[in-house]
Amino acid sequence: MQINAFMKDTPQLKKPYTFNQRVENLFKSYFANHENAKIECNEKEINIYLKDEKNLDSASLDLKKIAGLHQITFWDGYSQSEIVEVFNEKDAAKALKRFMKKLVKIINR
């Protein structure tokens, strides 16, 4: 494909990241050095968990998309569970970021 002078000056439209892509990028930034942290994504839910041979019920972070609602469940792997429900992706991303920071602290113990 040849590029003419007109095409050089035309701004290229970039597709915005999907919510799942933003979450995956956050995951990569927080857990780049942690091989035991895993993520699974699909249209309806996102699961982040720690693979720990010593703790079968290890820490996890789950997001479920339910009819315009984002339900986020955080489990620290021991005794604390938190559930947050938000109505938009911006607030869901904020909550996920907060819980990812907690997961990193758990890994670094």
Secondary structure as the mmCIF struct_conf table of DSSP 4:
data_model
#
loop_
_struct_conf.conf_type_id
_struct_conf.id
_struct_conf.beg_label_comp_id
_struct_conf.beg_label_asym_id
_struct_conf.beg_label_seq_id
_struct_conf.end_label_comp_id
_struct_conf.end_label_asym_id
_struct_conf.end_label_seq_id
HELX_RH_AL_P HELX_RH_AL_P1 ALA A 5 ASP A 9
BEND BEND1 THR A 10 THR A 10
HELX_LH_PP_P HELX_LH_PP_P1 PRO A 11 THR A 18
HELX_RH_AL_P HELX_RH_AL_P2 PHE A 19 PHE A 31
TURN_TY1_P TURN_TY1_P1 ALA A 32 ASN A 33
TURN_TY1_P TURN_TY1_P2 GLU A 35 ASN A 36
STRN STRN1 ALA A 37 CYS A 41
BEND BEND2 GLU A 43 LYS A 44
STRN STRN2 GLU A 45 LEU A 50
BEND BEND3 GLU A 53 LYS A 54
TURN_TY1_P TURN_TY1_P3 LEU A 56 ASP A 57
STRN STRN3 SER A 60 ILE A 66
TURN_TY1_P TURN_TY1_P4 ALA A 67 GLY A 68
STRN STRN4 LEU A 69 TRP A 75
BEND BEND4 GLY A 77 SER A 79
STRN STRN5 SER A 81 VAL A 86
BEND BEND5 PHE A 87 ASN A 88
HELX_RH_AL_P HELX_RH_AL_P3 GLU A 89 ILE A 107
TURN_TY1_P TURN_TY1_P5 ASN A 108 ASN A 108
#
